[in-house]
Amino acid sequence: MLTSIIPEAIWCRPGSSGLLAFAWNRRMTGSTRSSEGMDDRRKRLLYRCWHRGMREMDLILGRFVDEEIGSLTEAELKDLENLIEVPDPDLYAALSDGAPLASEYRTALFDRIKSFRRGQGA
């Protein structure tokens, strides 16, 4: 299980809708890799892959980068920098549904991320 969500009812005066507020106690996953000893470029990529804005993409790219950032070549780092500029919904669709992705983003690195995602069961 990736996350655990435990709802807690919070007492408050019902608003005009008559609904009560709920708080959620969430334990989310995050990077397991320290950025200590990394150059600034790799640190920036590690951060940006874990902070995409769409949790599904955080998990896909973040996990990939946690495992692979140290072994990526300069060309692969450039490909990753380009790939993370793709909007989350488009990139997620390309990684999960096989939706078309512009040719400049369909690189060997994209294929590695896609294979990694399949191996993770994400």
Biopython code that builds the backbone (N, CA, C, O; Angstrom):
import numpy as np
from Bio.PDB.StructureBuilder import StructureBuilder

atoms = [
    (1, "MET", "N", (0.841, -1.165, 0.000)),
    (1, "MET", "CA", (0.000, 0.000, 0.000)),
    (1, "MET", "C", (0.890, 1.232, 0.000)),
    (1, "MET", "O", (1.792, 1.358, 0.828)),
    (2, "LEU", "N", (0.631, 2.135, -0.928)),
    (2, "LEU", "CA", (1.450, 3.333, -1.040)),
    (2, "LEU", "C", (1.134, 4.356, 0.038)),
    (2, "LEU", "O", (2.030, 5.005, 0.578)),
    (3, "THR", "N", (-0.113, 4.489, 0.336)),
    (3, "THR", "CA", (-0.493, 5.491, 1.323)),
    (3, "THR", "C", (-1.532, 4.923, 2.265)),
    (3, "THR", "O", (-2.237, 3.969, 1.937)),
    (4, "SER", "N", (-1.612, 5.508, 3.408)),
    (4, "SER", "CA", (-2.659, 5.184, 4.371)),
    (4, "SER", "C", (-3.418, 6.454, 4.661)),
    (4, "SER", "O", (-2.827, 7.492, 4.957)),
    (5, "ILE", "N", (-4.709, 6.370, 4.576)),
    (5, "ILE", "CA", (-5.525, 7.538, 4.867)),
    (5, "ILE", "C", (-6.499, 7.152, 5.963)),
    (5, "ILE", "O", (-7.277, 6.210, 5.816)),
    (6, "ILE", "N", (-6.450, 7.880, 7.051)),
    (6, "ILE", "CA", (-7.320, 7.614, 8.183)),
    (6, "ILE", "C", (-8.188, 8.847, 8.388)),
    (6, "ILE", "O", (-7.691, 9.884, 8.828)),
    (7, "PRO", "N", (-9.478, 8.750, 8.074)),
    (7, "PRO", "CA", (-10.317, 9.932, 8.246)),
    (7, "PRO", "C", (-10.628, 10.174, 9.718)),
    (7, "PRO", "O", (-10.836, 9.234, 10.484)),
    (8, "GLU", "N", (-10.655, 11.416, 10.091)),
    (8, "GLU", "CA", (-11.023, 11.812, 11.452)),
    (8, "GLU", "C", (-12.093, 12.879, 11.336)),
    (8, "GLU", "O", (-11.887, 13.904, 10.685)),
    (9, "ALA", "N", (-13.227, 12.645, 11.958)),
    (9, "ALA", "CA", (-14.276, 13.670, 11.938)),
    (9, "ALA", "C", (-13.864, 14.805, 12.860)),
    (9, "ALA", "O", (-13.375, 14.569, 13.965)),
    (10, "ILE", "N", (-14.057, 16.003, 12.418)),
    (10, "ILE", "CA", (-13.764, 17.184, 13.216)),
    (10, "ILE", "C", (-15.100, 17.862, 13.485)),
    (10, "ILE", "O", (-15.872, 18.127, 12.564)),
    (11, "TRP", "N", (-15.358, 18.137, 14.743)),
    (11, "TRP", "CA", (-16.607, 18.797, 15.058)),
    (11, "TRP", "C", (-16.518, 20.252, 14.668)),
    (11, "TRP", "O", (-15.568, 20.951, 15.019)),
    (12, "CYS", "N", (-17.488, 20.682, 13.961)),
    (12, "CYS", "CA", (-17.620, 22.095, 13.657)),
    (12, "CYS", "C", (-19.085, 22.371, 13.387)),
    (12, "CYS", "O", (-19.862, 21.469, 13.075)),
    (13, "ARG", "N", (-19.432, 23.595, 13.511)),
    (13, "ARG", "CA", (-20.824, 23.941, 13.229)),
    (13, "ARG", "C", (-21.069, 23.749, 11.750)),
    (13, "ARG", "O", (-20.304, 24.242, 10.921)),
    (14, "PRO", "N", (-22.108, 23.050, 11.421)),
    (14, "PRO", "CA", (-22.391, 22.857, 9.992)),
    (14, "PRO", "C", (-22.618, 24.193, 9.313)),
    (14, "PRO", "O", (-23.284, 25.081, 9.845)),
    (15, "GLY", "N", (-22.054, 24.311, 8.136)),
    (15, "GLY", "CA", (-22.282, 25.514, 7.350)),
    (15, "GLY", "C", (-23.645, 25.432, 6.696)),
    (15, "GLY", "O", (-24.482, 24.612, 7.075)),
    (16, "SER", "N", (-23.852, 26.254, 5.751)),
    (16, "SER", "CA", (-25.160, 26.268, 5.096)),
    (16, "SER", "C", (-25.425, 24.954, 4.373)),
    (16, "SER", "O", (-26.576, 24.602, 4.114)),
    (17, "SER", "N", (-24.351, 24.227, 4.046)),
    (17, "SER", "CA", (-24.535, 22.950, 3.355)),
    (17, "SER", "C", (-24.922, 21.839, 4.323)),
    (17, "SER", "O", (-25.425, 20.797, 3.903)),
    (18, "GLY", "N", (-24.690, 22.056, 5.625)),
    (18, "GLY", "CA", (-24.990, 21.021, 6.601)),
    (18, "GLY", "C", (-23.915, 19.940, 6.671)),
    (18, "GLY", "O", (-24.097, 18.945, 7.373)),
    (19, "LEU", "N", (-22.793, 20.109, 5.956)),
    (19, "LEU", "CA", (-21.715, 19.106, 5.947)),
    (19, "LEU", "C", (-20.704, 19.403, 7.040)),
    (19, "LEU", "O", (-20.441, 20.562, 7.360)),
    (20, "LEU", "N", (-20.150, 18.364, 7.600)),
    (20, "LEU", "CA", (-19.069, 18.515, 8.573)),
    (20, "LEU", "C", (-17.735, 18.408, 7.850)),
    (20, "LEU", "O", (-17.634, 17.790, 6.790)),
    (21, "ALA", "N", (-16.731, 19.009, 8.428)),
    (21, "ALA", "CA", (-15.393, 18.935, 7.849)),
    (21, "ALA", "C", (-14.723, 17.635, 8.271)),
    (21, "ALA", "O", (-15.012, 17.098, 9.340)),
    (22, "PHE", "N", (-13.850, 17.145, 7.449)),
    (22, "PHE", "CA", (-13.059, 15.963, 7.769)),
    (22, "PHE", "C", (-11.587, 16.312, 7.621)),
    (22, "PHE", "O", (-11.203, 17.062, 6.724)),
    (23, "ALA", "N", (-10.784, 15.771, 8.490)),
    (23, "ALA", "CA", (-9.336, 15.906, 8.371)),
    (23, "ALA", "C", (-8.805, 14.552, 7.932)),
    (23, "ALA", "O", (-9.386, 13.520, 8.268)),
    (24, "TRP", "N", (-7.750, 14.543, 7.214)),
    (24, "TRP", "CA", (-7.162, 13.287, 6.746)),
    (24, "TRP", "C", (-5.748, 13.182, 7.285)),
    (24, "TRP", "O", (-4.932, 14.089, 7.121)),
    (25, "ASN", "N", (-5.478, 12.073, 7.921)),
    (25, "ASN", "CA", (-4.133, 11.798, 8.410)),
    (25, "ASN", "C", (-3.447, 10.973, 7.326)),
    (25, "ASN", "O", (-3.748, 9.790, 7.163)),
    (26, "ARG", "N", (-2.535, 11.585, 6.591)),
    (26, "ARG", "CA", (-1.910, 10.906, 5.449)),
    (26, "ARG", "C", (-0.443, 10.635, 5.730)),
    (26, "ARG", "O", (0.289, 11.508, 6.194)),
    (27, "ARG", "N", (-0.037, 9.434, 5.447)),
    (27, "ARG", "CA", (1.380, 9.095, 5.460)),
    (27, "ARG", "C", (1.762, 8.836, 4.013)),
    (27, "ARG", "O", (1.429, 7.791, 3.454)),
    (28, "MET", "N", (2.445, 9.768, 3.420)),
    (28, "MET", "CA", (2.793, 9.656, 2.016)),
    (28, "MET", "C", (4.231, 9.178, 1.883)),
    (28, "MET", "O", (5.061, 9.370, 2.771)),
    (29, "THR", "N", (4.491, 8.560, 0.763)),
    (29, "THR", "CA", (5.848, 8.121, 0.488)),
    (29, "THR", "C", (6.628, 9.281, -0.107)),
    (29, "THR", "O", (6.036, 10.233, -0.617)),
    (30, "GLY", "N", (7.921, 9.212, -0.048)),
    (30, "GLY", "CA", (8.763, 10.252, -0.604)),
    (30, "GLY", "C", (10.135, 9.696, -0.905)),
    (30, "GLY", "O", (10.348, 8.486, -0.828)),
    (31, "SER", "N", (11.044, 10.546, -1.241)),
    (31, "SER", "CA", (12.383, 10.128, -1.616)),
    (31, "SER", "C", (13.058, 9.359, -0.490)),
    (31, "SER", "O", (12.970, 9.729, 0.681)),
    (32, "THR", "N", (13.715, 8.309, -0.865)),
    (32, "THR", "CA", (14.476, 7.520, 0.097)),
    (32, "THR", "C", (15.973, 7.758, -0.085)),
    (32, "THR", "O", (16.799, 7.154, 0.599)),
    (33, "ARG", "N", (16.308, 8.647, -1.017)),
    (33, "ARG", "CA", (17.707, 8.895, -1.338)),
    (33, "ARG", "C", (18.126, 10.266, -0.824)),
    (33, "ARG", "O", (17.408, 11.254, -0.984)),
    (34, "SER", "N", (19.273, 10.306, -0.217)),
    (34, "SER", "CA", (19.821, 11.577, 0.230)),
    (34, "SER", "C", (20.493, 12.264, -0.959)),
    (34, "SER", "O", (21.078, 11.606, -1.819)),
    (35, "SER", "N", (20.403, 13.569, -0.995)),
    (35, "SER", "CA", (21.066, 14.312, -2.066)),
    (35, "SER", "C", (22.486, 14.707, -1.675)),
    (35, "SER", "O", (23.181, 15.390, -2.428)),
    (36, "GLU", "N", (22.903, 14.278, -0.505)),
    (36, "GLU", "CA", (24.253, 14.601, -0.037)),
    (36, "GLU", "C", (25.295, 14.048, -1.007)),
    (36, "GLU", "O", (25.236, 12.881, -1.396)),
    (37, "GLY", "N", (26.235, 14.885, -1.387)),
    (37, "GLY", "CA", (27.305, 14.478, -2.280)),
    (37, "GLY", "C", (26.955, 14.578, -3.757)),
    (37, "GLY", "O", (27.809, 14.322, -4.606)),
    (38, "MET", "N", (25.732, 14.940, -4.079)),
    (38, "MET", "CA", (25.330, 15.090, -5.482)),
    (38, "MET", "C", (25.675, 16.487, -5.971)),
    (38, "MET", "O", (25.720, 17.442, -5.196)),
    (39, "ASP", "N", (25.917, 16.588, -7.274)),
    (39, "ASP", "CA", (26.102, 17.915, -7.847)),
    (39, "ASP", "C", (24.743, 18.617, -7.905)),
    (39, "ASP", "O", (23.699, 17.973, -7.799)),
    (40, "ASP", "N", (24.765, 19.931, -8.072)),
    (40, "ASP", "CA", (23.530, 20.732, -8.028)),
    (40, "ASP", "C", (22.511, 20.317, -9.083)),
    (40, "ASP", "O", (21.305, 20.349, -8.836)),
    (41, "ARG", "N", (22.992, 19.933, -10.242)),
    (41, "ARG", "CA", (22.081, 19.524, -11.318)),
    (41, "ARG", "C", (21.278, 18.291, -10.916)),
    (41, "ARG", "O", (20.063, 18.245, -11.108)),
    (42, "ARG", "N", (21.954, 17.303, -10.362)),
    (42, "ARG", "CA", (21.261, 16.079, -9.937)),
    (42, "ARG", "C", (20.341, 16.348, -8.746)),
    (42, "ARG", "O", (19.255, 15.774, -8.664)),
    (43, "LYS", "N", (20.762, 17.209, -7.832)),
    (43, "LYS", "CA", (19.892, 17.572, -6.702)),
    (43, "LYS", "C", (18.604, 18.215, -7.202)),
    (43, "LYS", "O", (17.510, 17.895, -6.738)),
    (44, "ARG", "N", (18.759, 19.121, -8.150)),
    (44, "ARG", "CA", (17.597, 19.815, -8.705)),
    (44, "ARG", "C", (16.653, 18.828, -9.396)),
    (44, "ARG", "O", (15.435, 18.912, -9.235)),
    (45, "LEU", "N", (17.215, 17.899, -10.159)),
    (45, "LEU", "CA", (16.383, 16.902, -10.834)),
    (45, "LEU", "C", (15.696, 15.980, -9.832)),
    (45, "LEU", "O", (14.525, 15.644, -10.010)),
    (46, "LEU", "N", (16.396, 15.571, -8.796)),
    (46, "LEU", "CA", (15.803, 14.727, -7.760)),
    (46, "LEU", "C", (14.607, 15.446, -7.132)),
    (46, "LEU", "O", (13.541, 14.855, -6.963)),
    (47, "TYR", "N", (14.787, 16.696, -6.795)),
    (47, "TYR", "CA", (13.706, 17.476, -6.188)),
    (47, "TYR", "C", (12.525, 17.620, -7.154)),
    (47, "TYR", "O", (11.376, 17.381, -6.782)),
    (48, "ARG", "N", (12.818, 18.009, -8.386)),
    (48, "ARG", "CA", (11.740, 18.260, -9.359)),
    (48, "ARG", "C", (10.973, 16.998, -9.708)),
    (48, "ARG", "O", (9.777, 17.072, -9.987)),
    (49, "CYS", "N", (11.618, 15.853, -9.702)),
    (49, "CYS", "CA", (10.917, 14.600, -9.996)),
    (49, "CYS", "C", (10.006, 14.176, -8.856)),
    (49, "CYS", "O", (9.001, 13.505, -9.088)),
    (50, "TRP", "N", (10.339, 14.553, -7.635)),
    (50, "TRP", "CA", (9.483, 14.230, -6.482)),
    (50, "TRP", "C", (8.437, 15.298, -6.207)),
    (50, "TRP", "O", (7.558, 15.093, -5.370)),
    (51, "HIS", "N", (8.510, 16.426, -6.889)),
    (51, "HIS", "CA", (7.570, 17.536, -6.641)),
    (51, "HIS", "C", (6.967, 18.016, -7.949)),
    (51, "HIS", "O", (7.131, 19.172, -8.337)),
    (52, "ARG", "N", (6.272, 17.120, -8.618)),
    (52, "ARG", "CA", (5.689, 17.416, -9.922)),
    (52, "ARG", "C", (4.376, 18.184, -9.822)),
    (52, "ARG", "O", (4.093, 19.045, -10.655)),
    (53, "GLY", "N", (3.593, 17.880, -8.827)),
    (53, "GLY", "CA", (2.273, 18.488, -8.726)),
    (53, "GLY", "C", (1.173, 17.462, -8.878)),
    (53, "GLY", "O", (0.048, 17.692, -8.432)),
    (54, "MET", "N", (1.474, 16.336, -9.497)),
    (54, "MET", "CA", (0.527, 15.236, -9.646)),
    (54, "MET", "C", (1.154, 14.038, -8.939)),
    (54, "MET", "O", (2.208, 13.557, -9.356)),
    (55, "ARG", "N", (0.528, 13.559, -7.892)),
    (55, "ARG", "CA", (1.138, 12.538, -7.037)),
    (55, "ARG", "C", (1.566, 11.291, -7.809)),
    (55, "ARG", "O", (2.601, 10.696, -7.510)),
    (56, "GLU", "N", (0.773, 10.903, -8.791)),
    (56, "GLU", "CA", (1.140, 9.725, -9.580)),
    (56, "GLU", "C", (2.478, 9.922, -10.281)),
    (56, "GLU", "O", (3.290, 9.000, -10.356)),
    (57, "MET", "N", (2.701, 11.134, -10.796)),
    (57, "MET", "CA", (3.969, 11.410, -11.468)),
    (57, "MET", "C", (5.105, 11.539, -10.465)),
    (57, "MET", "O", (6.236, 11.160, -10.766)),
    (58, "ASP", "N", (4.823, 12.069, -9.274)),
    (58, "ASP", "CA", (5.843, 12.095, -8.215)),
    (58, "ASP", "C", (6.358, 10.681, -7.966)),
    (58, "ASP", "O", (7.564, 10.451, -7.880)),
    (59, "LEU", "N", (5.431, 9.749, -7.853)),
    (59, "LEU", "CA", (5.810, 8.371, -7.530)),
    (59, "LEU", "C", (6.552, 7.694, -8.671)),
    (59, "LEU", "O", (7.517, 6.966, -8.435)),
    (60, "ILE", "N", (6.120, 7.921, -9.892)),
    (60, "ILE", "CA", (6.785, 7.283, -11.039)),
    (60, "ILE", "C", (8.185, 7.856, -11.231)),
    (60, "ILE", "O", (9.168, 7.117, -11.204)),
    (61, "LEU", "N", (8.278, 9.166, -11.424)),
    (61, "LEU", "CA", (9.582, 9.778, -11.693)),
    (61, "LEU", "C", (10.471, 9.795, -10.455)),
    (61, "LEU", "O", (11.678, 9.575, -10.552)),
    (62, "GLY", "N", (9.877, 10.055, -9.292)),
    (62, "GLY", "CA", (10.667, 10.096, -8.066)),
    (62, "GLY", "C", (11.344, 8.781, -7.762)),
    (62, "GLY", "O", (12.528, 8.749, -7.427)),
    (63, "ARG", "N", (10.601, 7.693, -7.877)),
    (63, "ARG", "CA", (11.194, 6.373, -7.615)),
    (63, "ARG", "C", (12.277, 6.032, -8.637)),
    (63, "ARG", "O", (13.325, 5.486, -8.289)),
    (64, "PHE", "N", (12.012, 6.359, -9.901)),
    (64, "PHE", "CA", (13.010, 6.104, -10.937)),
    (64, "PHE", "C", (14.298, 6.861, -10.627)),
    (64, "PHE", "O", (15.387, 6.288, -10.657)),
    (65, "VAL", "N", (14.164, 8.150, -10.331)),
    (65, "VAL", "CA", (15.334, 8.984, -10.079)),
    (65, "VAL", "C", (16.048, 8.555, -8.798)),
    (65, "VAL", "O", (17.277, 8.587, -8.742)),
    (66, "ASP", "N", (15.301, 8.155, -7.773)),
    (66, "ASP", "CA", (15.941, 7.655, -6.552)),
    (66, "ASP", "C", (16.929, 6.543, -6.881)),
    (66, "ASP", "O", (18.030, 6.501, -6.331)),
    (67, "GLU", "N", (16.539, 5.657, -7.767)),
    (67, "GLU", "CA", (17.397, 4.509, -8.083)),
    (67, "GLU", "C", (18.452, 4.797, -9.139)),
    (67, "GLU", "O", (19.531, 4.206, -9.109)),
    (68, "GLU", "N", (18.157, 5.697, -10.073)),
    (68, "GLU", "CA", (19.016, 5.833, -11.251)),
    (68, "GLU", "C", (19.835, 7.113, -11.341)),
    (68, "GLU", "O", (20.735, 7.190, -12.177)),
    (69, "ILE", "N", (19.562, 8.115, -10.519)),
    (69, "ILE", "CA", (20.184, 9.425, -10.694)),
    (69, "ILE", "C", (21.714, 9.364, -10.695)),
    (69, "ILE", "O", (22.363, 10.110, -11.429)),
    (70, "GLY", "N", (22.275, 8.503, -9.898)),
    (70, "GLY", "CA", (23.734, 8.412, -9.824)),
    (70, "GLY", "C", (24.388, 7.839, -11.063)),
    (70, "GLY", "O", (25.565, 8.095, -11.317)),
    (71, "SER", "N", (23.639, 7.065, -11.841)),
    (71, "SER", "CA", (24.225, 6.407, -13.007)),
    (71, "SER", "C", (23.835, 7.055, -14.338)),
    (71, "SER", "O", (24.267, 6.588, -15.391)),
    (72, "LEU", "N", (23.035, 8.111, -14.312)),
    (72, "LEU", "CA", (22.629, 8.754, -15.562)),
    (72, "LEU", "C", (23.792, 9.508, -16.195)),
    (72, "LEU", "O", (24.547, 10.202, -15.512)),
    (73, "THR", "N", (23.923, 9.362, -17.499)),
    (73, "THR", "CA", (24.966, 10.072, -18.241)),
    (73, "THR", "C", (24.538, 11.523, -18.458)),
    (73, "THR", "O", (23.398, 11.888, -18.170)),
    (74, "GLU", "N", (25.447, 12.339, -18.962)),
    (74, "GLU", "CA", (25.123, 13.736, -19.253)),
    (74, "GLU", "C", (23.977, 13.829, -20.256)),
    (74, "GLU", "O", (23.082, 14.660, -20.103)),
    (75, "ALA", "N", (24.001, 12.983, -21.277)),
    (75, "ALA", "CA", (22.940, 12.987, -22.290)),
    (75, "ALA", "C", (21.604, 12.591, -21.663)),
    (75, "ALA", "O", (20.568, 13.169, -21.990)),
    (76, "GLU", "N", (21.624, 11.610, -20.765)),
    (76, "GLU", "CA", (20.390, 11.179, -20.097)),
    (76, "GLU", "C", (19.871, 12.256, -19.144)),
    (76, "GLU", "O", (18.660, 12.433, -19.014)),
    (77, "LEU", "N", (20.769, 12.970, -18.484)),
    (77, "LEU", "CA", (20.344, 14.082, -17.634)),
    (77, "LEU", "C", (19.645, 15.148, -18.469)),
    (77, "LEU", "O", (18.630, 15.700, -18.044)),
    (78, "LYS", "N", (20.173, 15.438, -19.642)),
    (78, "LYS", "CA", (19.559, 16.414, -20.544)),
    (78, "LYS", "C", (18.185, 15.916, -20.988)),
    (78, "LYS", "O", (17.225, 16.685, -21.024)),
    (79, "ASP", "N", (18.089, 14.610, -21.330)),
    (79, "ASP", "CA", (16.797, 14.037, -21.719)),
    (79, "ASP", "C", (15.784, 14.142, -20.577)),
    (79, "ASP", "O", (14.611, 14.436, -20.807)),
    (80, "LEU", "N", (16.241, 13.901, -19.352)),
    (80, "LEU", "CA", (15.355, 13.988, -18.186)),
    (80, "LEU", "C", (14.902, 15.429, -17.964)),
    (80, "LEU", "O", (13.733, 15.677, -17.669)),
    (81, "GLU", "N", (15.819, 16.371, -18.103)),
    (81, "GLU", "CA", (15.455, 17.792, -17.964)),
    (81, "GLU", "C", (14.388, 18.178, -18.995)),
    (81, "GLU", "O", (13.463, 18.927, -18.681)),
    (82, "ASN", "N", (14.516, 17.674, -20.209)),
    (82, "ASN", "CA", (13.516, 17.957, -21.243)),
    (82, "ASN", "C", (12.195, 17.263, -20.922)),
    (82, "ASN", "O", (11.126, 17.853, -21.071)),
    (83, "LEU", "N", (12.273, 16.018, -20.484)),
    (83, "LEU", "CA", (11.077, 15.218, -20.228)),
    (83, "LEU", "C", (10.229, 15.801, -19.098)),
    (83, "LEU", "O", (9.001, 15.754, -19.161)),
    (84, "ILE", "N", (10.868, 16.348, -18.072)),
    (84, "ILE", "CA", (10.075, 16.873, -16.953)),
    (84, "ILE", "C", (9.389, 18.198, -17.291)),
    (84, "ILE", "O", (8.631, 18.725, -16.477)),
    (85, "GLU", "N", (9.645, 18.734, -18.470)),
    (85, "GLU", "CA", (8.927, 19.918, -18.933)),
    (85, "GLU", "C", (7.578, 19.552, -19.552)),
    (85, "GLU", "O", (6.738, 20.425, -19.770)),
    (86, "VAL", "N", (7.368, 18.267, -19.836)),
    (86, "VAL", "CA", (6.090, 17.817, -20.390)),
    (86, "VAL", "C", (5.033, 17.923, -19.283)),
    (86, "VAL", "O", (5.295, 17.507, -18.155)),
    (87, "PRO", "N", (3.858, 18.465, -19.576)),
    (87, "PRO", "CA", (2.807, 18.545, -18.552)),
    (87, "PRO", "C", (2.465, 17.160, -17.983)),
    (87, "PRO", "O", (2.445, 16.164, -18.706)),
    (88, "ASP", "N", (2.199, 17.124, -16.677)),
    (88, "ASP", "CA", (1.923, 15.857, -15.992)),
    (88, "ASP", "C", (0.872, 14.991, -16.674)),
    (88, "ASP", "O", (1.125, 13.804, -16.884)),
    (89, "PRO", "N", (-0.300, 15.526, -17.031)),
    (89, "PRO", "CA", (-1.314, 14.653, -17.643)),
    (89, "PRO", "C", (-0.837, 13.995, -18.936)),
    (89, "PRO", "O", (-1.152, 12.833, -19.196)),
    (90, "ASP", "N", (-0.076, 14.739, -19.749)),
    (90, "ASP", "CA", (0.428, 14.185, -21.010)),
    (90, "ASP", "C", (1.481, 13.106, -20.762)),
    (90, "ASP", "O", (1.462, 12.051, -21.395)),
    (91, "LEU", "N", (2.396, 13.383, -19.836)),
    (91, "LEU", "CA", (3.444, 12.416, -19.538)),
    (91, "LEU", "C", (2.870, 11.171, -18.875)),
    (91, "LEU", "O", (3.274, 10.054, -19.197)),
    (92, "TYR", "N", (1.938, 11.355, -17.960)),
    (92, "TYR", "CA", (1.300, 10.202, -17.302)),
    (92, "TYR", "C", (0.561, 9.341, -18.325)),
    (92, "TYR", "O", (0.643, 8.114, -18.276)),
    (93, "ALA", "N", (-0.156, 9.975, -19.247)),
    (93, "ALA", "CA", (-0.873, 9.221, -20.280)),
    (93, "ALA", "C", (0.103, 8.442, -21.158)),
    (93, "ALA", "O", (-0.169, 7.299, -21.524)),
    (94, "ALA", "N", (1.230, 9.049, -21.493)),
    (94, "ALA", "CA", (2.226, 8.367, -22.331)),
    (94, "ALA", "C", (2.854, 7.187, -21.588)),
    (94, "ALA", "O", (3.116, 6.144, -22.187)),
    (95, "LEU", "N", (3.094, 7.348, -20.295)),
    (95, "LEU", "CA", (3.716, 6.279, -19.509)),
    (95, "LEU", "C", (2.742, 5.159, -19.164)),
    (95, "LEU", "O", (3.149, 4.002, -19.059)),
    (96, "SER", "N", (1.474, 5.480, -18.987)),
    (96, "SER", "CA", (0.540, 4.454, -18.520)),
    (96, "SER", "C", (-0.365, 3.905, -19.611)),
    (96, "SER", "O", (-0.637, 2.705, -19.639)),
    (97, "ASP", "N", (-0.834, 4.758, -20.507)),
    (97, "ASP", "CA", (-1.792, 4.311, -21.517)),
    (97, "ASP", "C", (-1.171, 4.133, -22.894)),
    (97, "ASP", "O", (-1.822, 3.638, -23.815)),
    (98, "GLY", "N", (0.057, 4.526, -23.031)),
    (98, "GLY", "CA", (0.679, 4.457, -24.345)),
    (98, "GLY", "C", (0.214, 5.572, -25.268)),
    (98, "GLY", "O", (0.331, 5.460, -26.488)),
    (99, "ALA", "N", (-0.316, 6.652, -24.690)),
    (99, "ALA", "CA", (-0.734, 7.801, -25.493)),
    (99, "ALA", "C", (0.483, 8.368, -26.220)),
    (99, "ALA", "O", (1.607, 8.265, -25.728)),
    (100, "PRO", "N", (0.263, 8.954, -27.368)),
    (100, "PRO", "CA", (1.406, 9.495, -28.121)),
    (100, "PRO", "C", (2.113, 10.619, -27.380)),
    (100, "PRO", "O", (1.495, 11.419, -26.679)),
    (101, "LEU", "N", (3.405, 10.652, -27.555)),
    (101, "LEU", "CA", (4.250, 11.685, -26.961)),
    (101, "LEU", "C", (5.090, 12.251, -28.090)),
    (101, "LEU", "O", (5.530, 11.505, -28.965)),
    (102, "ALA", "N", (5.319, 13.544, -28.088)),
    (102, "ALA", "CA", (6.111, 14.171, -29.148)),
    (102, "ALA", "C", (7.451, 13.460, -29.306)),
    (102, "ALA", "O", (8.047, 13.007, -28.328)),
    (103, "SER", "N", (7.907, 13.370, -30.533)),
    (103, "SER", "CA", (9.110, 12.585, -30.833)),
    (103, "SER", "C", (10.352, 13.049, -30.081)),
    (103, "SER", "O", (11.220, 12.235, -29.768)),
    (104, "GLU", "N", (10.451, 14.352, -29.783)),
    (104, "GLU", "CA", (11.649, 14.829, -29.074)),
    (104, "GLU", "C", (11.740, 14.303, -27.642)),
    (104, "GLU", "O", (12.801, 14.372, -27.022)),
    (105, "TYR", "N", (10.624, 13.776, -27.113)),
    (105, "TYR", "CA", (10.621, 13.233, -25.752)),
    (105, "TYR", "C", (10.704, 11.706, -25.721)),
    (105, "TYR", "O", (10.958, 11.125, -24.666)),
    (106, "ARG", "N", (10.496, 11.056, -26.855)),
    (106, "ARG", "CA", (10.551, 9.589, -26.915)),
    (106, "ARG", "C", (12.006, 9.165, -27.089)),
    (106, "ARG", "O", (12.478, 8.936, -28.203)),
    (107, "THR", "N", (12.684, 9.068, -25.987)),
    (107, "THR", "CA", (14.113, 8.725, -25.987)),
    (107, "THR", "C", (14.308, 7.380, -25.300)),
    (107, "THR", "O", (13.361, 6.788, -24.781)),
    (108, "ALA", "N", (15.531, 6.917, -25.307)),
    (108, "ALA", "CA", (15.852, 5.677, -24.591)),
    (108, "ALA", "C", (15.566, 5.840, -23.098)),
    (108, "ALA", "O", (15.166, 4.880, -22.440)),
    (109, "LEU", "N", (15.764, 7.033, -22.563)),
    (109, "LEU", "CA", (15.480, 7.279, -21.155)),
    (109, "LEU", "C", (13.982, 7.156, -20.882)),
    (109, "LEU", "O", (13.588, 6.581, -19.868)),
    (110, "PHE", "N", (13.152, 7.683, -21.762)),
    (110, "PHE", "CA", (11.701, 7.543, -21.612)),
    (110, "PHE", "C", (11.330, 6.052, -21.574)),
    (110, "PHE", "O", (10.514, 5.633, -20.752)),
    (111, "ASP", "N", (11.930, 5.264, -22.460)),
    (111, "ASP", "CA", (11.662, 3.816, -22.472)),
    (111, "ASP", "C", (12.108, 3.153, -21.175)),
    (111, "ASP", "O", (11.435, 2.253, -20.673)),
    (112, "ARG", "N", (13.245, 3.597, -20.627)),
    (112, "ARG", "CA", (13.713, 3.055, -19.330)),
    (112, "ARG", "C", (12.740, 3.379, -18.209)),
    (112, "ARG", "O", (12.456, 2.527, -17.366)),
    (113, "ILE", "N", (12.225, 4.606, -18.192)),
    (113, "ILE", "CA", (11.266, 4.997, -17.163)),
    (113, "ILE", "C", (9.997, 4.182, -17.298)),
    (113, "ILE", "O", (9.427, 3.733, -16.304)),
    (114, "LYS", "N", (9.558, 3.991, -18.528)),
    (114, "LYS", "CA", (8.340, 3.200, -18.784)),
    (114, "LYS", "C", (8.532, 1.758, -18.321)),
    (114, "LYS", "O", (7.633, 1.185, -17.707)),
    (115, "SER", "N", (9.684, 1.170, -18.605)),
    (115, "SER", "CA", (9.978, -0.198, -18.158)),
    (115, "SER", "C", (10.083, -0.266, -16.650)),
    (115, "SER", "O", (9.589, -1.208, -16.032)),
    (116, "PHE", "N", (10.720, 0.723, -16.057)),
    (116, "PHE", "CA", (10.849, 0.783, -14.609)),
    (116, "PHE", "C", (9.477, 0.845, -13.953)),
    (116, "PHE", "O", (9.229, 0.171, -12.954)),
    (117, "ARG", "N", (8.597, 1.647, -14.511)),
    (117, "ARG", "CA", (7.234, 1.786, -14.001)),
    (117, "ARG", "C", (6.496, 0.446, -14.059)),
    (117, "ARG", "O", (5.809, 0.074, -13.107)),
    (118, "ARG", "N", (6.634, -0.262, -15.146)),
    (118, "ARG", "CA", (5.977, -1.579, -15.269)),
    (118, "ARG", "C", (6.527, -2.553, -14.230)),
    (118, "ARG", "O", (5.778, -3.344, -13.656)),
    (119, "GLY", "N", (7.815, -2.495, -13.995)),
    (119, "GLY", "CA", (8.439, -3.386, -13.011)),
    (119, "GLY", "C", (8.032, -3.077, -11.578)),
    (119, "GLY", "O", (8.051, -3.955, -10.715)),
    (120, "GLN", "N", (7.661, -1.811, -11.328)),
    (120, "GLN", "CA", (7.236, -1.385, -9.989)),
    (120, "GLN", "C", (5.773, -1.698, -9.736)),
    (120, "GLN", "O", (5.324, -1.694, -8.590)),
    (121, "GLY", "N", (5.028, -1.968, -10.796)),
    (121, "GLY", "CA", (3.605, -2.216, -10.624)),
    (121, "GLY", "C", (2.824, -0.958, -10.323)),
    (121, "GLY", "O", (1.721, -1.018, -9.778)),
    (122, "ALA", "N", (3.399, 0.196, -10.682)),
    (122, "ALA", "CA", (2.731, 1.484, -10.418)),
    (122, "ALA", "C", (1.643, 1.755, -11.416)),
    (122, "ALA", "O", (0.981, 2.790, -11.342)),
]
sb = StructureBuilder()
sb.init_structure("model")
sb.init_model(0)
sb.init_chain("A")
sb.init_seg("    ")
for serial, (resi, resn, name, xyz) in enumerate(atoms, 1):
    if name == "N":
        sb.init_residue(resn, " ", resi, " ")
    sb.init_atom(name, np.array(xyz, "f"), 0.0, 1.0, " ", f" {name:<3s}", serial, name[0])
structure = sb.get_structure()
